[in-house]
Amino acid sequence: MLSYSMEKVRKILVHLSKENAAPQCARFVQRASFCPIKYLSHSEADSLPPDTLSRGVDVGVAVLLQSANQRLLLTRRASSLRIFPNVWVPPGGHVELDEKLLDAGLRELKEETGLKLSPEEISSQLLGMWESVYPPMLSRGLPKRHHVVTYILLKSSQSHLQLQTCLRADPAEVSACVWVDAGLVKVVVSAVDGEDDSVQIPADLPQTVSVTEVSPHGELSEISLPVSVFCNRAPDHGEDIERVSTGTKFALELWLKTLEHHAEMG
């Protein structure tokens, strides 16, 4: 467990190991510029609820599932969830004790979306890590949850339409799913949280996105959402809004870099 009185701490080292290899220091931990942990005063840290203090920092994993035709699966968190309701994220959740990150990611993917993939039918790579706090800004209240999230890229040999036929989302966790391409992702990551510049949506990009909505009973239906919804930024005050999470934008930027690298390698 990490203490919230960390004014003298400048860096936290995280080590990861794959299979039986020696652990290596992760060099890609990042937090948002407005992360509450950076600005928490002594009095605010002392006033945190006991259950928040005793919980410490949770470890999570999020899966960026890439189809054969280079689409990524994002899910909208159910409105009933206690943290980040109605926010778009990749499938993911907590890592259990002694569970490998890949195993945890595949388990969470199946639990949330019904997509059952085995390690043998996908290729995987670590994209990066993100420090996540809820609420994401002190102006919206003191921290209730604190996570270090590892983003894993999973590449499937199936197209997004093939994967879509196996989609069985859990309505307790997921209220909608969407397959996004690089064109949309570039616009999404341009809407940097904490900034207020206008987002330019290219004229050649469709103004709406086809989304699979999940009913409370798990039934699926197709609807259209404006692209502008995915460009919403985290609000400074009041209730959260439907948007792509800040950590997800960070992971999506890393994904775009893998596409660029793959294109350069030809």
C-alpha positions in Angstrom: 0.0 0.0 0.0 1.3 3.5 -0.8 0.8 6.4 1.6 -0.9 9.6 0.5 1.6 11.7 2.4 4.2 11.4 -0.3 5.5 15.0 -0.5 9.1 13.7 -0.5 8.6 11.0 -3.1 9.6 12.0 -6.6 9.4 8.6 -8.3 7.8 5.2 -7.8 9.5 2.3 -9.6 7.4 -0.4 -11.1 8.9 -3.6 -12.2 7.4 -6.1 -14.7 8.5 -9.6 -15.6 7.4 -11.8 -18.5 7.2 -15.6 -18.0 10.4 -16.5 -16.0 12.5 -13.5 -17.2 14.1 -11.1 -14.7 11.9 -8.2 -13.7 12.6 -5.0 -15.6 11.9 -1.4 -14.5 8.9 0.0 -16.3 9.8 3.4 -17.8 6.4 4.4 -19.0 4.4 5.4 -15.9 2.5 8.6 -16.5 -0.2 10.7 -14.9 -2.4 13.5 -16.1 -1.1 17.0 -15.4 -4.1 17.7 -13.2 -3.8 14.4 -11.2 -5.1 14.9 -7.7 -2.2 13.1 -6.1 0.1 15.8 -7.3 -1.9 18.6 -5.5 -3.1 16.8 -2.4 -2.4 18.9 0.7 -1.5 17.5 4.2 -4.9 18.4 5.5 -6.7 16.9 2.5 -4.6 13.7 2.8 -5.5 13.5 6.5 -9.2 13.9 5.7 -9.3 10.9 3.3 -11.8 8.3 4.4 -10.3 5.2 6.2 -11.5 2.8 3.5 -9.6 4.9 0.8 -6.5 4.9 2.9 -6.6 1.2 3.7 -7.3 0.3 0.1 -4.1 1.9 -1.1 -3.2 1.7 -4.8 -4.9 -1.0 -6.9 -3.3 -2.7 -9.9 -5.4 -2.8 -13.1 -5.1 -4.0 -16.6 -6.8 -2.7 -19.7 -6.9 -4.5 -23.1 -6.8 -2.7 -26.4 -8.1 -5.4 -28.7 -7.0 -4.8 -32.3 -8.8 -6.6 -35.1 -7.2 -7.8 -38.3 -8.5 -4.7 -40.1 -7.0 -2.4 -37.4 -10.1 -1.5 -35.4 -10.0 -1.1 -31.7 -12.7 -2.1 -29.2 -13.8 0.5 -26.7 -16.6 0.0 -24.1 -18.8 2.5 -22.3 -18.9 1.8 -18.6 -22.3 1.2 -17.2 -24.1 4.2 -15.5 -24.5 2.3 -12.3 -20.7 1.8 -11.7 -19.2 3.8 -8.8 -16.2 5.1 -10.6 -16.1 6.6 -14.1 -19.7 5.8 -15.1 -20.6 6.4 -18.8 -17.0 6.8 -19.7 -15.4 5.1 -22.7 -12.5 2.8 -21.9 -11.0 -0.5 -23.2 -12.2 -3.6 -21.4 -10.3 -4.2 -18.2 -10.3 -4.5 -14.4 -8.4 -5.5 -11.4 -5.5 -8.0 -11.4 -6.0 -10.8 -9.0 -3.2 -12.0 -6.6 -0.6 -14.0 -8.5 -2.4 -13.5 -11.8 -0.4 -12.6 -14.9 -1.3 -9.4 -16.6 -2.2 -11.2 -19.9 -4.4 -13.7 -18.1 -6.1 -10.9 -16.2 -6.7 -9.0 -19.4 -8.2 -12.0 -21.2 -10.4 -12.8 -18.2 -11.7 -9.2 -18.0 -12.3 -9.2 -21.7 -14.4 -12.3 -21.5 -16.3 -11.2 -18.4 -17.2 -7.7 -19.8 -17.7 -8.5 -23.5 -18.1 -12.2 -23.8 -15.1 -12.4 -26.2 -13.1 -15.5 -25.3 -9.6 -15.4 -26.7 -6.8 -17.8 -25.8 -3.1 -16.6 -25.7 -2.4 -18.9 -28.6 -4.7 -17.1 -31.0 -3.5 -13.5 -30.3 -0.2 -11.6 -30.2 0.3 -9.3 -27.3 2.6 -6.4 -26.2 2.7 -4.0 -23.3 1.8 -0.5 -24.4 2.3 1.6 -21.3 1.1 2.3 -17.8 -1.1 5.1 -16.4 -1.8 6.4 -12.9 -5.5 6.7 -12.5 -7.4 8.6 -9.7 -11.1 9.0 -9.2 -12.4 11.7 -9.2 -9.8 12.7 -11.7 -9.6 16.3 -10.4 -9.5 17.8 -6.9 -12.1 20.3 -7.9 -14.5 17.4 -8.1 -13.7 16.0 -4.7 -11.1 14.0 -2.8 -9.7 10.8 -4.3 -11.8 7.7 -3.7 -9.9 5.2 -5.9 -6.2 5.1 -6.9 -5.0 2.7 -9.6 -1.9 1.9 -11.7 -3.3 0.6 -15.0 -1.2 -1.4 -17.5 -2.4 -1.2 -21.1 -1.9 -4.3 -23.2 -2.3 -4.4 -27.0 -3.9 -7.7 -28.2 -3.8 -8.3 -32.0 -6.5 -10.7 -33.3 -6.4 -12.5 -36.7 -10.2 -11.9 -37.0 -11.9 -8.8 -38.4 -13.9 -6.6 -36.2 -17.1 -7.9 -37.8 -16.1 -11.5 -37.0 -15.4 -10.5 -33.4 -18.6 -8.5 -33.2 -20.7 -11.7 -33.8 -19.3 -13.1 -30.6 -20.0 -10.0 -28.5 -22.0 -10.8 -25.4 -21.6 -7.7 -23.2 -22.3 -7.8 -19.5 -24.9 -5.0 -18.9 -23.7 -4.6 -15.3 -20.3 -3.5 -16.6 -20.9 -2.3 -20.1 -23.6 -0.1 -21.6 -22.2 0.2 -25.2 -19.4 -1.0 -27.4 -17.7 0.6 -30.4 -15.0 -0.3 -32.9 -12.8 2.7 -33.7 -10.3 3.2 -36.5 -7.2 5.3 -36.6 -8.9 8.3 -38.2 -11.4 8.6 -35.3 -8.7 7.9 -32.8 -6.5 10.8 -34.0 -9.4 13.2 -33.5 -10.2 11.7 -30.0 -6.6 12.2 -28.7 -6.5 15.7 -30.0 -9.1 16.6 -27.4 -6.5 16.9 -24.6 -8.1 16.9 -21.1 -7.2 20.0 -19.1 -7.0 22.2 -22.2 -9.8 24.2 -23.8 -8.8 24.7 -27.4 -11.4 23.7 -30.0 -11.3 20.3 -31.6 -11.2 20.2 -35.4 -13.1 17.3 -36.9 -11.8 16.6 -40.5 -14.4 17.2 -43.2 -13.7 13.7 -44.6 -14.5 12.0 -41.3 -18.1 10.9 -40.8 -20.0 13.1 -38.2 -21.5 10.1 -36.5 -20.2 6.7 -35.2 -22.0 3.4 -35.2 -22.3 2.1 -31.7 -23.6 -1.2 -30.3 -25.8 -0.3 -27.3 -26.4 -2.8 -24.5 -29.8 -2.9 -22.8 -30.2 -3.7 -19.1 -31.1 -7.2 -20.1 -28.0 -7.6 -22.4 -29.8 -7.2 -25.7 -27.7 -5.4 -28.4 -28.9 -2.7 -30.8 -27.2 -0.3 -33.2 -27.3 3.4 -32.6 -25.4 6.4 -33.9 -23.4 8.8 -31.7 -22.0 12.1 -32.8 -18.2 12.1 -33.1 -18.2 15.1 -30.8 -19.2 12.8 -27.9 -15.9 11.1 -28.2 -14.1 14.5 -28.1 -15.6 15.6 -24.8 -13.1 16.6 -22.1 -13.1 15.8 -18.4 -15.1 18.6 -16.7 -13.5 20.6 -13.9 -16.7 20.6 -11.8 -20.0 18.9 -11.4 -21.0 15.5 -12.7 -18.9 13.7 -15.2 -20.0 13.4 -18.8 -19.8 10.8 -21.5 -16.3 10.9 -22.9 -13.1 8.9 -23.5 -11.1 8.6 -20.3 -7.8 10.5 -20.1 -5.8 7.3 -19.5 -7.5 5.8 -22.6 -6.4 8.7 -24.7 -2.8 8.1 -23.5 -3.1 4.5 -24.5 -4.7 5.4 -27.9 -1.7 7.7 -28.6 0.6 4.8 -28.0 -1.5 2.6 -30.3 -1.2 5.1 -33.1 2.6 5.0 -32.7 2.6 1.2 -33.1 0.6 1.7 -36.4 3.1 4.2 -37.6 6.0 2.0 -36.7 4.4 -1.0 -38.4 3.8 1.2 -41.6 7.5 2.3 -41.6 8.7 -1.3 -41.3 6.5 -2.0 -44.3 
